[in-house]
């Protein structure tokens, strides 16, 4: 009889996740855990059974556009797969955006929200992307003080009734992605005194959203095409579903996240409303970027967790030499390293979520808010790189099965690649991080937080690791004291520096939690995860000199 290898199974993301449940006991009060346990259980069931089943039914389903009706009328009707529609309904039912705006949750609003997002995201076909943008747009509108938009849009963006809306952010143009200074979309007043937008947006994710924030240049006769950037709010469709002076030129053919409808659009006079004045648009949308980066980090960590869970189940089922693959030391070492990597990313991301909730409730000082800005930037960069590296390595653990398309494993790796691109590539984020690190005593804030975390760790087995970390922090401080005024060198080393500092922060958080788990739950695994993660870090930080990179990049020597 032919041998049939049992497939790895997707298990309940709450019941099967000992780290999540333990960490909730560590940071979330017992009353809130009891209040939301049924929600976590139910959402995990909906994600792994309902959404996962739809994905399995038609794994190749993608959105499409019908540009013209049978009589030649341009309609640009968007068609999305059942999985995308179901993911929206699950998000609405569990109020995944609105949880962060629930007053009675106080400082725990973001933690409760992100724990739900963590369970939902890996099974959502990346519907977490429009939810992240919706959350960001809601934050911007809430802080804008705009009475009409706040009254009209906020209840729909943060509610979970039938009139729930999602929102997008239309920023990217052919002139650049992260460099928003080159935007060319124009905002002009029409004859009735209404603002209308004209231009070409090259990359619009979740084009099916009900609203959007758009950056555009305010048209001025004395300086056409060179006016100030302002943030505008749009509702791109009429009640009957027709577009308001907008054309979908095409849907993007992407490496991953293919169920997510990402479009290239032309704006032919789309009605718009200024959010907060007619200038300082980038400053206005800054809260949106921070919220989206937090979502990105949580989703990246959830992606790693999903891949590792599948690999662990595979290791228990796959027999090699008559015994499960998981009993082989080589497989244990490989999977254990990935587990340690994921756990440190988890601690970094949920620490950022915890601080975000505190900040939104006005509980942080000015220094702590500056630390939070640094933290959001570094965490997004760090976990984004982790996600695609971990998920790519997981493919190898499955061997040939991991390379077969209809197992879903290649899609997991492709989708994970977006985390280091969405809301800023690693180099862009690293440059921003280092720039902010050198302001407002940012370096001291960062290093002191690491040292404070280490001060709470007193397990004897951690002493050598703690001393190394203290030395590593001092090493970075001395390097910046010597080289902090060399702008070119700082830019060249920004990525390495940010990665090093993020890793040290993650490790300090992992040790801090590991101490708690060791004392309260008699669980040695968290401290072991920190030890394994640290073993994979370079013992000395050697950023090198600028000149070799310059020569190799240009391939010209003069």
JOQUISUL-V466269 format. One record per residue. N is the residue number from 1. RES is the residue in one small letter. D_CENTER is the distance of its C-alpha to the mean C-alpha in Angstrom with 1 decimal. Layout:
# JOQUISUL-V466269
n:N res:RES d_center:D_CENTER
n:N res:RES d_center:D_CENTER
This chain:
# JOQUISUL-V466269
n:1 res:x d_center:46.8
n:2 res:x d_center:43.6
n:3 res:x d_center:40.8
n:4 res:x d_center:37.6
n:5 res:x d_center:34.5
n:6 res:x d_center:32.6
n:7 res:x d_center:29.0
n:8 res:x d_center:26.1
n:9 res:x d_center:25.2
n:10 res:x d_center:22.1
n:11 res:x d_center:22.9
n:12 res:x d_center:22.0
n:13 res:x d_center:18.5
n:14 res:x d_center:19.9
n:15 res:x d_center:23.4
n:16 res:x d_center:22.6
n:17 res:x d_center:20.0
n:18 res:x d_center:22.2
n:19 res:x d_center:19.6
n:20 res:x d_center:17.8
n:21 res:x d_center:21.2
n:22 res:x d_center:22.6
n:23 res:x d_center:19.8
n:24 res:x d_center:20.3
n:25 res:x d_center:24.0
n:26 res:x d_center:23.1
n:27 res:x d_center:21.2
n:28 res:x d_center:21.8
n:29 res:x d_center:25.4
n:30 res:x d_center:27.5
n:31 res:x d_center:28.3
n:32 res:x d_center:24.8
n:33 res:x d_center:24.2
n:34 res:x d_center:27.3
n:35 res:x d_center:26.5
n:36 res:x d_center:23.2
n:37 res:x d_center:24.2
n:38 res:x d_center:25.6
n:39 res:x d_center:22.4
n:40 res:x d_center:20.3
n:41 res:x d_center:23.1
n:42 res:x d_center:23.5
n:43 res:x d_center:19.8
n:44 res:x d_center:19.7
n:45 res:x d_center:22.9
n:46 res:x d_center:21.7
n:47 res:x d_center:18.7
n:48 res:x d_center:20.7
n:49 res:x d_center:23.9
n:50 res:x d_center:23.6
n:51 res:x d_center:20.4
n:52 res:x d_center:20.9
n:53 res:x d_center:24.6
n:54 res:x d_center:23.8
n:55 res:x d_center:21.7
n:56 res:x d_center:24.6
n:57 res:x d_center:27.1
n:58 res:x d_center:26.0
n:59 res:x d_center:23.3
n:60 res:x d_center:24.1
n:61 res:x d_center:23.9
n:62 res:x d_center:22.2
n:63 res:x d_center:22.4
n:64 res:x d_center:25.5
n:65 res:x d_center:27.4
n:66 res:x d_center:31.1
n:67 res:x d_center:32.1
n:68 res:x d_center:35.7
n:69 res:x d_center:37.8
n:70 res:x d_center:41.1
n:71 res:x d_center:43.0
n:72 res:x d_center:40.8
n:73 res:x d_center:39.0
n:74 res:x d_center:35.4
n:75 res:x d_center:33.1
n:76 res:x d_center:29.7
n:77 res:x d_center:29.1
n:78 res:x d_center:25.7
n:79 res:x d_center:25.8
n:80 res:x d_center:22.8
n:81 res:x d_center:23.2
n:82 res:x d_center:24.0
n:83 res:x d_center:20.8
n:84 res:x d_center:18.8
n:85 res:x d_center:21.3
n:86 res:x d_center:21.3
n:87 res:x d_center:17.5
n:88 res:x d_center:18.0
n:89 res:x d_center:21.0
n:90 res:x d_center:19.3
n:91 res:x d_center:16.6
n:92 res:x d_center:19.6
n:93 res:x d_center:21.7
n:94 res:x d_center:19.4
n:95 res:x d_center:18.5
n:96 res:x d_center:14.7
n:97 res:x d_center:14.4
n:98 res:x d_center:17.8
n:99 res:x d_center:17.5
n:100 res:x d_center:16.0
n:101 res:x d_center:19.1
n:102 res:x d_center:21.6
n:103 res:x d_center:24.1
n:104 res:x d_center:25.7
n:105 res:x d_center:22.6
n:106 res:x d_center:22.7
n:107 res:x d_center:20.6
n:108 res:x d_center:19.3
n:109 res:x d_center:17.7
n:110 res:x d_center:14.1
n:111 res:x d_center:14.8
n:112 res:x d_center:16.5
n:113 res:x d_center:13.9
n:114 res:x d_center:11.0
n:115 res:x d_center:13.6
n:116 res:x d_center:14.2
n:117 res:x d_center:10.7
n:118 res:x d_center:10.7
n:119 res:x d_center:14.0
n:120 res:x d_center:13.3
n:121 res:x d_center:10.2
n:122 res:x d_center:12.0
n:123 res:x d_center:15.0
n:124 res:x d_center:13.9
n:125 res:x d_center:14.2
n:126 res:x d_center:10.8
n:127 res:x d_center:12.2
n:128 res:x d_center:9.0
n:129 res:x d_center:8.3
n:130 res:x d_center:11.6
n:131 res:x d_center:11.1
n:132 res:x d_center:8.2
n:133 res:x d_center:10.6
n:134 res:x d_center:13.5
n:135 res:x d_center:12.4
n:136 res:x d_center:12.0
n:137 res:x d_center:15.4
n:138 res:x d_center:17.0
n:139 res:x d_center:16.3
n:140 res:x d_center:17.8
n:141 res:x d_center:20.7
n:142 res:x d_center:21.3
n:143 res:x d_center:21.8
n:144 res:x d_center:23.7
n:145 res:x d_center:26.9
n:146 res:x d_center:27.6
n:147 res:x d_center:29.9
n:148 res:x d_center:30.0
n:149 res:x d_center:26.3
n:150 res:x d_center:25.5
n:151 res:x d_center:28.2
n:152 res:x d_center:27.5
n:153 res:x d_center:23.8
n:154 res:x d_center:22.2
n:155 res:x d_center:24.0
n:156 res:x d_center:22.8
n:157 res:x d_center:19.1
n:158 res:x d_center:19.1
n:159 res:x d_center:21.8
n:160 res:x d_center:22.1
n:161 res:x d_center:25.5
n:162 res:x d_center:26.6
n:163 res:x d_center:25.8
n:164 res:x d_center:22.1
n:165 res:x d_center:20.3
n:166 res:x d_center:17.0
n:167 res:x d_center:16.3
n:168 res:x d_center:15.0
n:169 res:x d_center:14.8
n:170 res:x d_center:17.4
n:171 res:x d_center:17.3
n:172 res:x d_center:17.7
n:173 res:x d_center:21.3
n:174 res:x d_center:23.4
n:175 res:x d_center:24.1
n:176 res:x d_center:20.7
n:177 res:x d_center:17.0
n:178 res:x d_center:15.8
n:179 res:x d_center:19.5
n:180 res:x d_center:20.0
n:181 res:x d_center:23.5
n:182 res:x d_center:24.9
n:183 res:x d_center:24.1
n:184 res:x d_center:27.2
n:185 res:x d_center:26.7
n:186 res:x d_center:29.6
n:187 res:x d_center:30.1
n:188 res:x d_center:33.8
n:189 res:x d_center:36.0
n:190 res:x d_center:38.1
n:191 res:x d_center:41.7
n:192 res:x d_center:40.8
n:193 res:x d_center:38.6
n:194 res:x d_center:35.3
n:195 res:x d_center:32.3
n:196 res:x d_center:31.4
n:197 res:x d_center:28.8
n:198 res:x d_center:29.9
n:199 res:x d_center:27.9
n:200 res:x d_center:25.8
n:201 res:x d_center:22.0
n:202 res:x d_center:21.0
n:203 res:x d_center:17.5
n:204 res:x d_center:16.8
n:205 res:x d_center:14.2
n:206 res:x d_center:15.4
n:207 res:x d_center:18.8
n:208 res:x d_center:20.2
n:209 res:x d_center:18.6
n:210 res:x d_center:21.4
n:211 res:x d_center:20.6
n:212 res:x d_center:18.8
n:213 res:x d_center:18.7
n:214 res:x d_center:20.4
n:215 res:x d_center:21.3
n:216 res:x d_center:24.9
n:217 res:x d_center:28.0
n:218 res:x d_center:30.7
n:219 res:x d_center:33.8
n:220 res:x d_center:36.8
n:221 res:x d_center:40.1
n:222 res:x d_center:40.9
n:223 res:x d_center:37.7
n:224 res:x d_center:36.5
n:225 res:x d_center:33.1
n:226 res:x d_center:32.5
n:227 res:x d_center:31.9
n:228 res:x d_center:29.2
n:229 res:x d_center:25.6
n:230 res:x d_center:25.0
n:231 res:x d_center:22.4
n:232 res:x d_center:23.8
n:233 res:x d_center:23.1
n:234 res:x d_center:24.1
n:235 res:x d_center:24.8
n:236 res:x d_center:25.2
n:237 res:x d_center:27.4
n:238 res:x d_center:30.7
n:239 res:x d_center:31.5
n:240 res:x d_center:33.0
n:241 res:x d_center:29.8
n:242 res:x d_center:31.2
n:243 res:x d_center:29.3
n:244 res:x d_center:30.3
n:245 res:x d_center:31.4
n:246 res:x d_center:28.4
n:247 res:x d_center:28.7
n:248 res:x d_center:26.2
n:249 res:x d_center:27.3
n:250 res:x d_center:25.4
n:251 res:x d_center:22.3
n:252 res:x d_center:20.3
n:253 res:x d_center:21.2
n:254 res:x d_center:17.9
n:255 res:x d_center:17.5
n:256 res:x d_center:15.1
n:257 res:x d_center:13.5
n:258 res:x d_center:17.1
n:259 res:x d_center:17.4
n:260 res:x d_center:15.1
n:261 res:x d_center:17.8
n:262 res:x d_center:17.0
n:263 res:x d_center:20.1
n:264 res:x d_center:22.2
n:265 res:x d_center:24.2
n:266 res:x d_center:27.3
n:267 res:x d_center:27.9
n:268 res:x d_center:31.6
n:269 res:x d_center:32.0
n:270 res:x d_center:29.2
n:271 res:x d_center:30.1
n:272 res:x d_center:27.9
n:273 res:x d_center:28.0
n:274 res:x d_center:27.2
n:275 res:x d_center:24.6
n:276 res:x d_center:26.1
n:277 res:x d_center:28.9
n:278 res:x d_center:29.4
n:279 res:x d_center:27.8
n:280 res:x d_center:25.0
n:281 res:x d_center:22.4
n:282 res:x d_center:19.7
n:283 res:x d_center:20.4
n:284 res:x d_center:20.3
n:285 res:x d_center:16.8
n:286 res:x d_center:15.3
n:287 res:x d_center:14.2
n:288 res:x d_center:12.2
n:289 res:x d_center:10.2
n:290 res:x d_center:9.7
n:291 res:x d_center:8.7
n:292 res:x d_center:6.2
n:293 res:x d_center:4.8
n:294 res:x d_center:5.4
n:295 res:x d_center:4.0
n:296 res:x d_center:0.3
n:297 res:x d_center:3.7
n:298 res:x d_center:5.7
n:299 res:x d_center:5.3
n:300 res:x d_center:6.0
n:301 res:x d_center:8.7
n:302 res:x d_center:10.0
n:303 res:x d_center:10.4
n:304 res:x d_center:12.4
n:305 res:x d_center:14.3
n:306 res:x d_center:15.3
n:307 res:x d_center:16.7
n:308 res:x d_center:18.5
n:309 res:x d_center:20.0
n:310 res:x d_center:21.4
n:311 res:x d_center:22.8
n:312 res:x d_center:24.4
n:313 res:x d_center:26.0
n:314 res:x d_center:27.2
n:315 res:x d_center:28.6
n:316 res:x d_center:30.6
n:317 res:x d_center:32.0
n:318 res:x d_center:32.7
n:319 res:x d_center:36.1
n:320 res:x d_center:37.0
n:321 res:x d_center:40.6
n:322 res:x d_center:41.2
n:323 res:x d_center:38.4
n:324 res:x d_center:34.7
n:325 res:x d_center:32.4
n:326 res:x d_center:30.6
n:327 res:x d_center:34.0
n:328 res:x d_center:34.1
n:329 res:x d_center:33.2
n:330 res:x d_center:31.5
n:331 res:x d_center:29.0
n:332 res:x d_center:28.6
n:333 res:x d_center:27.8
n:334 res:x d_center:25.3
n:335 res:x d_center:23.4
n:336 res:x d_center:23.9
n:337 res:x d_center:22.2
n:338 res:x d_center:19.1
n:339 res:x d_center:19.2
n:340 res:x d_center:19.6
n:341 res:x d_center:16.7
n:342 res:x d_center:14.4
n:343 res:x d_center:16.1
n:344 res:x d_center:15.6
n:345 res:x d_center:11.8
n:346 res:x d_center:12.1
n:347 res:x d_center:14.4
n:348 res:x d_center:12.4
n:349 res:x d_center:9.3
n:350 res:x d_center:11.9
n:351 res:x d_center:14.0
n:352 res:x d_center:11.6
n:353 res:x d_center:11.5
n:354 res:x d_center:15.2
n:355 res:x d_center:15.9
n:356 res:x d_center:14.1
n:357 res:x d_center:16.4
n:358 res:x d_center:19.3
n:359 res:x d_center:18.8
n:360 res:x d_center:18.7
n:361 res:x d_center:21.9
n:362 res:x d_center:23.5
n:363 res:x d_center:23.9
n:364 res:x d_center:22.7
n:365 res:x d_center:25.1
n:366 res:x d_center:24.6
n:367 res:x d_center:24.1
n:368 res:x d_center:21.5
n:369 res:x d_center:19.6
n:370 res:x d_center:19.8
n:371 res:x d_center:18.5
n:372 res:x d_center:15.5
n:373 res:x d_center:14.7
n:374 res:x d_center:15.2
n:375 res:x d_center:13.1
n:376 res:x d_center:9.9
n:377 res:x d_center:10.6
n:378 res:x d_center:11.7
n:379 res:x d_center:9.1
n:380 res:x d_center:6.2
n:381 res:x d_center:9.1
n:382 res:x d_center:10.6
n:383 res:x d_center:8.2
n:384 res:x d_center:7.3
n:385 res:x d_center:11.1
n:386 res:x d_center:11.8
n:387 res:x d_center:10.3
n:388 res:x d_center:12.5
n:389 res:x d_center:15.3
n:390 res:x d_center:15.5
n:391 res:x d_center:15.4
n:392 res:x d_center:17.9
n:393 res:x d_center:20.1
n:394 res:x d_center:20.1
n:395 res:x d_center:21.6
n:396 res:x d_center:24.5
n:397 res:x d_center:25.1
n:398 res:x d_center:26.0
n:399 res:x d_center:28.4
n:400 res:x d_center:29.6
n:401 res:x d_center:28.1
n:402 res:x d_center:24.6
n:403 res:x d_center:25.7
n:404 res:x d_center:27.0
n:405 res:x d_center:25.0
n:406 res:x d_center:25.9
n:407 res:x d_center:24.8
n:408 res:x d_center:21.2
n:409 res:x d_center:20.2
n:410 res:x d_center:20.0
n:411 res:x d_center:17.6
n:412 res:x d_center:15.3
n:413 res:x d_center:15.4
n:414 res:x d_center:15.3
n:415 res:x d_center:12.2
n:416 res:x d_center:10.4
n:417 res:x d_center:11.5
n:418 res:x d_center:9.2
n:419 res:x d_center:6.1
n:420 res:x d_center:8.6
n:421 res:x d_center:9.7
n:422 res:x d_center:7.5
n:423 res:x d_center:7.9
n:424 res:x d_center:10.3
n:425 res:x d_center:11.7
n:426 res:x d_center:12.6
n:427 res:x d_center:16.0
n:428 res:x d_center:15.0
n:429 res:x d_center:12.8
n:430 res:x d_center:15.5
n:431 res:x d_center:18.2
n:432 res:x d_center:16.7
n:433 res:x d_center:16.4
n:434 res:x d_center:19.9
n:435 res:x d_center:21.3
n:436 res:x d_center:20.2
n:437 res:x d_center:21.3
n:438 res:x d_center:24.8
n:439 res:x d_center:25.1
n:440 res:x d_center:26.1
n:441 res:x d_center:26.7
n:442 res:x d_center:23.0
n:443 res:x d_center:24.1
n:444 res:x d_center:26.4
n:445 res:x d_center:23.8
n:446 res:x d_center:21.4
n:447 res:x d_center:24.2
n:448 res:x d_center:26.0
n:449 res:x d_center:23.1
n:450 res:x d_center:23.0
n:451 res:x d_center:26.8
n:452 res:x d_center:26.9
n:453 res:x d_center:24.6
n:454 res:x d_center:27.0
n:455 res:x d_center:29.9
n:456 res:x d_center:29.1
n:457 res:x d_center:29.3
n:458 res:x d_center:32.9
n:459 res:x d_center:33.1
n:460 res:x d_center:35.7
n:461 res:x d_center:33.8
n:462 res:x d_center:31.1
n:463 res:x d_center:33.5
n:464 res:x d_center:33.5
n:465 res:x d_center:29.7
n:466 res:x d_center:29.6
n:467 res:x d_center:32.2
n:468 res:x d_center:30.4
n:469 res:x d_center:27.3
n:470 res:x d_center:29.5
n:471 res:x d_center:31.1
n:472 res:x d_center:27.8
n:473 res:x d_center:26.8
n:474 res:x d_center:30.3
n:475 res:x d_center:30.1
n:476 res:x d_center:27.1
n:477 res:x d_center:28.9
n:478 res:x d_center:32.1
n:479 res:x d_center:30.5
n:480 res:x d_center:28.9
n:481 res:x d_center:32.3
n:482 res:x d_center:34.0
n:483 res:x d_center:31.6
n:484 res:x d_center:29.7
n:485 res:x d_center:31.9
n:486 res:x d_center:31.4
n:487 res:x d_center:28.7
n:488 res:x d_center:28.8
n:489 res:x d_center:28.4
n:490 res:x d_center:25.6
n:491 res:x d_center:23.7
n:492 res:x d_center:24.6
n:493 res:x d_center:23.5
n:494 res:x d_center:20.4
n:495 res:x d_center:18.0
n:496 res:x d_center:20.2
n:497 res:x d_center:20.7
n:498 res:x d_center:17.1
n:499 res:x d_center:16.5
n:500 res:x d_center:19.7
n:501 res:x d_center:19.0
n:502 res:x d_center:15.6
n:503 res:x d_center:17.4
n:504 res:x d_center:20.2
n:505 res:x d_center:18.3
n:506 res:x d_center:16.5
n:507 res:x d_center:20.0
n:508 res:x d_center:21.7
n:509 res:x d_center:19.5
n:510 res:x d_center:20.1
n:511 res:x d_center:23.8
n:512 res:x d_center:23.9
n:513 res:x d_center:22.6
n:514 res:x d_center:24.8
n:515 res:x d_center:27.8
n:516 res:x d_center:27.3
n:517 res:x d_center:26.9
n:518 res:x d_center:30.0
n:519 res:x d_center:32.0
n:520 res:x d_center:31.0
n:521 res:x d_center:30.3
n:522 res:x d_center:32.3
n:523 res:x d_center:29.3
n:524 res:x d_center:29.4
n:525 res:x d_center:26.3
n:526 res:x d_center:23.7
n:527 res:x d_center:26.0
n:528 res:x d_center:26.6
n:529 res:x d_center:22.9
n:530 res:x d_center:22.8
n:531 res:x d_center:26.0
n:532 res:x d_center:24.9
n:533 res:x d_center:21.7
n:534 res:x d_center:24.0
n:535 res:x d_center:26.4
n:536 res:x d_center:24.0
n:537 res:x d_center:23.5
n:538 res:x d_center:26.2
n:539 res:x d_center:28.8
n:540 res:x d_center:29.5
n:541 res:x d_center:27.2
n:542 res:x d_center:29.0
n:543 res:x d_center:27.2
n:544 res:x d_center:30.4
n:545 res:x d_center:31.8
n:546 res:x d_center:30.7
n:547 res:x d_center:33.6
n:548 res:x d_center:33.0
n:549 res:x d_center:29.6
n:550 res:x d_center:31.2
n:551 res:x d_center:34.0
n:552 res:x d_center:32.0
n:553 res:x d_center:29.5
n:554 res:x d_center:32.5
n:555 res:x d_center:34.8
n:556 res:x d_center:37.6
n:557 res:x d_center:39.8
n:558 res:x d_center:42.3
